[in-house]
Amino acid sequence: MPDESVPDFASYVAARRPALLRWARAVAGDPHSAEDLLQDSLVRVLPRWDGLREGAAADAYVRRTITRQYVSWQRQPWRRDEVASATVPESVRAPRQDVTVEPAARLWDLVLALPPQQRAAVALRYYEQLSVAETAAVLGCSTGTVKSNTSRGLAALRRLASHPGSSPTTTTP
């Protein structure tokens, strides 16, 4: 018999969907893929929902499923050639110099340029405001891995912000 502290699946999804969708967007990088990612992850979680012993573990379990589902997607050969975009690209033009980009949008673009593990660690720590231990539980790794991925991610963000053309994985002496 499941513990009463674990809500039924439908009420959990209804209550937590906005937060889970934010996490899926942080992982996937765009709202359209985030919707698909959340849906696929919830389909995977549903058959195992009655096995949860604590309601507090539900968020960590679903977030970990979202993250693992995204990694699984990235391993698919057809995903490597596909790029999601909200608009249809037109002919290549030189960027206008008088257009100002909102700092938050620019920062989000830099976060999306990070490798998946660094992006996940940075998003959980600073966007979702989870502790190191909570982040480790969500990602299914040690606290040391969370700390190193967060540190590397922040260093890459600083490097990208100061040198916009550089790669997030390159190091400077």
Phi, psi and chi 1 to 4 in degrees:
 res  aa     phi    psi   chi1   chi2   chi3   chi4
   1 MET       -  126.1 -179.1  173.4 -175.7      -
   2 PRO   -69.2  152.1   19.3  -25.0      -      -
   3 ASP   -65.8  140.0 -174.4   14.0      -      -
   4 GLU   -66.9  -18.5  -83.1   70.6   46.9      -
   5 SER   -74.8  -13.1   65.5      -      -      -
   6 VAL   -91.1  116.3  177.6      -      -      -
   7 PRO   -70.6  160.7   25.4  -31.8      -      -
   8 ASP   -69.0  157.1   68.0  -74.7      -      -
   9 PHE   -57.6  -46.1 -173.7   74.1      -      -
  10 ALA   -62.9  -43.2      -      -      -      -
  11 SER   -70.9  -35.3   62.4      -      -      -
  12 TYR   -61.5  -49.0  171.3   80.4      -      -
  13 VAL   -63.1  -41.5  171.2      -      -      -
  14 ALA   -61.9  -39.9      -      -      -      -
  15 ALA   -79.0  -36.8      -      -      -      -
  16 ARG  -104.2   -1.1  -62.9  -64.6  -61.7  155.8
  17 ARG   -55.1  -46.1 -172.9  177.4 -171.2  -73.3
  18 PRO   -59.1  -42.6  -24.4   33.8      -      -
  19 ALA   -68.2  -39.8      -      -      -      -
  20 LEU   -67.2  -36.7  -64.9  172.6      -      -
  21 LEU   -67.2  -37.5 -171.3   56.7      -      -
  22 ARG   -61.2  -42.8  -82.3 -165.6  -45.9  -89.4
  23 TRP   -65.0  -43.7  172.5 -119.8      -      -
  24 ALA   -61.9  -37.4      -      -      -      -
  25 ARG   -68.9  -38.4 -176.9  168.7 -178.1 -177.8
  26 ALA   -63.1  -35.8      -      -      -      -
  27 VAL   -77.2  -48.0  171.3      -      -      -
  28 ALA   -81.5  -31.9      -      -      -      -
  29 GLY    96.2  -13.3      -      -      -      -
  30 ASP  -147.2  153.2   73.3  -86.3      -      -
  31 PRO   -67.1  -31.1   19.3  -27.7      -      -
  32 HIS   -71.1  -46.0  -54.3  -66.6      -      -
  33 SER   -66.2  -33.4  -66.0      -      -      -
  34 ALA   -62.5  -41.6      -      -      -      -
  35 GLU   -60.2  -47.3  -71.9  -80.5   -9.2      -
  36 ASP   -64.2  -42.3  -67.0  -19.5      -      -
  37 LEU   -62.4  -45.1  180.0   59.9      -      -
  38 LEU   -63.1  -44.5  178.5   58.6      -      -
  39 GLN   -61.0  -47.9 -174.6   67.4   30.8      -
  40 ASP   -61.7  -39.2  -78.7   -0.5      -      -
  41 SER   -68.0  -41.6  -61.5      -      -      -
  42 LEU   -65.3  -34.7  -69.0  174.3      -      -
  43 VAL   -63.1  -37.1  166.1      -      -      -
  44 ARG   -73.1  -32.2  -71.4 -174.3  173.9  -88.4
  45 VAL   -77.2  -36.7  166.1      -      -      -
  46 LEU   -49.7  -49.7  178.4   59.1      -      -
  47 PRO   -64.7  -21.4  -14.9   23.1      -      -
  48 ARG  -102.5    2.6  -64.6  171.0 -177.8   87.1
  49 TRP   -60.7  -39.5 -171.3 -104.4      -      -
  50 ASP   -67.6  -15.4  -68.7  -26.5      -      -
  51 GLY   -81.3   -8.6      -      -      -      -
  52 LEU   -68.3  133.7  -74.7  177.9      -      -
  53 ARG   -96.5  -25.4  -68.8 -178.6  -65.0 -118.1
  54 GLU  -131.3  136.5  -63.3  177.9   23.3      -
  55 GLY   -64.9  -30.7      -      -      -      -
  56 ALA   -66.6  -23.5      -      -      -      -
  57 ALA   -83.6   -8.9      -      -      -      -
  58 ALA   -61.5  -47.6      -      -      -      -
  59 ASP   -60.7  -46.7  -85.4  -11.0      -      -
  60 ALA   -62.0  -40.4      -      -      -      -
  61 TYR   -64.1  -45.7 -179.7   63.7      -      -
  62 VAL   -69.5  -41.5  174.8      -      -      -
  63 ARG   -62.5  -41.7  -76.4 -177.5  177.0  162.4
  64 ARG   -63.5  -39.6 -176.1  177.7  -47.8  149.8
  65 THR   -63.2  -42.0  -57.4      -      -      -
  66 ILE   -60.6  -47.3  -70.3  169.4      -      -
  67 THR   -62.7  -45.6  -56.9      -      -      -
  68 ARG   -67.3  -36.0  -71.4 -179.2  176.4  171.7
  69 GLN   -65.1  -39.5 -175.8   65.5   25.8      -
  70 TYR   -63.7  -45.1  176.6   75.0      -      -
  71 VAL   -60.8  -41.3  170.1      -      -      -
  72 SER   -61.8  -42.1  176.3      -      -      -
  73 TRP   -59.2  -42.8  -80.9    7.3      -      -
  74 GLN   -67.0  -20.7  -63.9  -49.8  -55.1      -
  75 ARG   -81.9  -11.7  -68.8 -179.8  178.2  152.1
  76 GLN   -75.3  132.2  -61.1  -60.8  -43.1      -
  77 PRO   -59.2  -36.7  -16.9   23.7      -      -
  78 TRP   -68.0  -22.5   60.2  -89.8      -      -
  79 ARG   -75.1  -24.1  -74.1  -65.5 -112.8 -169.8
  80 ARG   -68.3  -27.8  -66.9 -174.9 -164.0  121.1
  81 ASP   -95.8   -8.3  -60.7  -31.2      -      -
  82 GLU  -100.5  134.4 -161.8  172.9  -70.1      -
  83 VAL  -126.2  121.6  177.5      -      -      -
  84 ALA   -78.3  139.9      -      -      -      -
  85 SER  -149.0  141.7  175.8      -      -      -
  86 ALA   -78.5  -20.9      -      -      -      -
  87 THR  -126.8  155.6   59.6      -      -      -
  88 VAL   -79.7  127.0  176.6      -      -      -
  89 PRO   -68.2  142.4   20.1  -26.2      -      -
  90 GLU  -104.7 -171.7  -66.3 -175.5   20.4      -
  91 SER   -61.3  150.7   60.7      -      -      -
  92 VAL   -70.6  128.2  177.7      -      -      -
  93 ARG  -127.9  157.6  -64.0 -178.1  -74.7 -160.5
  94 ALA   -69.9  138.4      -      -      -      -
  95 PRO   -65.8  143.6   20.2  -27.3      -      -
  96 ARG   -74.7  139.2  -68.8  178.1   37.6 -166.7
  97 GLN   -83.2  -20.6  -63.0  -59.9  -35.9      -
  98 ASP   -87.2   -2.2   61.7  -19.8      -      -
  99 VAL   -84.2  128.4  175.6      -      -      -
 100 THR  -102.5  138.0   58.0      -      -      -
 101 VAL  -103.2  132.6  177.3      -      -      -
 102 GLU   -60.5  134.6 -175.5  178.2  -30.7      -
 103 PRO   -56.0  -38.1  -24.4   32.2      -      -
 104 ALA   -64.9  -39.4      -      -      -      -
 105 ALA   -66.7  -40.0      -      -      -      -
 106 ARG   -64.7  -41.9 -175.4  170.8 -177.2  -83.1
 107 LEU   -63.2  -42.3  177.2   60.4      -      -
 108 TRP   -62.4  -39.0 -171.8 -113.8      -      -
 109 ASP   -61.1  -38.4  -71.8  -20.0      -      -
 110 LEU   -67.2  -40.5  -63.6  177.5      -      -
 111 VAL   -62.4  -40.1  170.9      -      -      -
 112 LEU   -66.5  -20.7  -67.4  177.3      -      -
 113 ALA   -79.5  -11.4      -      -      -      -
 114 LEU   -72.7  153.8  -66.0  174.7      -      -
 115 PRO   -60.3  153.6  -21.7   31.0      -      -
 116 PRO   -53.4  -43.9  -25.6   32.5      -      -
 117 GLN   -68.0  -40.1  -72.0  -61.7  -34.9      -
 118 GLN   -67.4  -42.0  -68.8  175.8   11.2      -
 119 ARG   -61.3  -43.2 -178.4  173.2   59.7 -128.6
 120 ALA   -63.3  -44.6      -      -      -      -
 121 ALA   -64.2  -45.1      -      -      -      -
 122 VAL   -65.6  -43.0  168.5      -      -      -
 123 ALA   -64.6  -43.0      -      -      -      -
 124 LEU   -67.5  -42.3  -78.4  172.8      -      -
 125 ARG   -71.7  -43.6  -68.2  -77.6  -68.5  125.5
 126 TYR  -107.3  -26.6  -62.8  101.5      -      -
 127 TYR   -89.2  -47.6 -175.9   69.6      -      -
 128 GLU   -88.3  -10.5  -69.2  -72.3  -31.4      -
 129 GLN    57.3   44.9  -61.8 -180.0  -11.9      -
 130 LEU   -89.9  155.3  -63.6 -178.8      -      -
 131 SER   -74.5  171.7   69.6      -      -      -
 132 VAL   -61.0  -43.8  172.3      -      -      -
 133 ALA   -65.0  -41.8      -      -      -      -
 134 GLU   -65.5  -39.9  -69.0  168.2  -28.7      -
 135 THR   -63.8  -42.1  -57.4      -      -      -
 136 ALA   -61.7  -39.7      -      -      -      -
 137 ALA   -65.4  -41.3      -      -      -      -
 138 VAL   -66.1  -43.6  168.1      -      -      -
 139 LEU   -82.9  -12.7  -63.4  176.9      -      -
 140 GLY    70.2   39.8      -      -      -      -
 141 CYS  -138.0 -179.9   62.8      -      -      -
 142 SER   -80.2  163.1   70.5      -      -      -
 143 THR   -65.7  -31.8   57.2      -      -      -
 144 GLY   -64.3  -38.4      -      -      -      -
 145 THR   -65.6  -40.6  -59.3      -      -      -
 146 VAL   -61.4  -45.7  169.2      -      -      -
 147 LYS   -62.9  -43.4  -69.5  176.3 -174.0  177.7
 148 SER   -69.7  -40.6   65.4      -      -      -
 149 ASN   -65.9  -38.4  -80.8  -29.0      -      -
 150 THR   -66.0  -44.7  -56.9      -      -      -
 151 SER   -62.0  -46.6  175.4      -      -      -
 152 ARG   -64.6  -39.3  -70.8 -179.2 -174.4  133.8
 153 GLY   -63.8  -44.2      -      -      -      -
 154 LEU   -66.1  -39.1  -68.2  175.5      -      -
 155 ALA   -63.0  -41.4      -      -      -      -
 156 ALA   -65.7  -38.5      -      -      -      -
 157 LEU   -63.7  -42.0  -72.9  174.0      -      -
 158 ARG   -62.3  -43.1  -74.3 -174.3 -162.4   99.9
 159 ARG   -64.1  -44.6 -167.7  169.7   44.9 -105.4
 160 LEU   -65.4  -37.5  -72.9  170.1      -      -
 161 ALA   -68.5  -35.2      -      -      -      -
 162 SER   -86.5  -25.8   62.8      -      -      -
 163 HIS  -132.0   84.6  -54.8  -63.3      -      -
 164 PRO   -55.8  -26.3  -22.3   30.7      -      -
 165 GLY   -86.1   -4.7      -      -      -      -
 166 SER   -81.2  161.4   65.0      -      -      -
 167 SER   -87.5  145.5  167.7      -      -      -
 168 PRO   -68.4  -17.2   20.7  -27.3      -      -
 169 THR   -98.6   -5.5   56.1      -      -      -
 170 THR   -84.0  149.3   58.3      -      -      -
 171 THR  -113.6  147.8   57.6      -      -      -
 172 THR  -111.1  141.9   54.7      -      -      -
 173 PRO   -70.1      -   13.4  -15.7      -      -
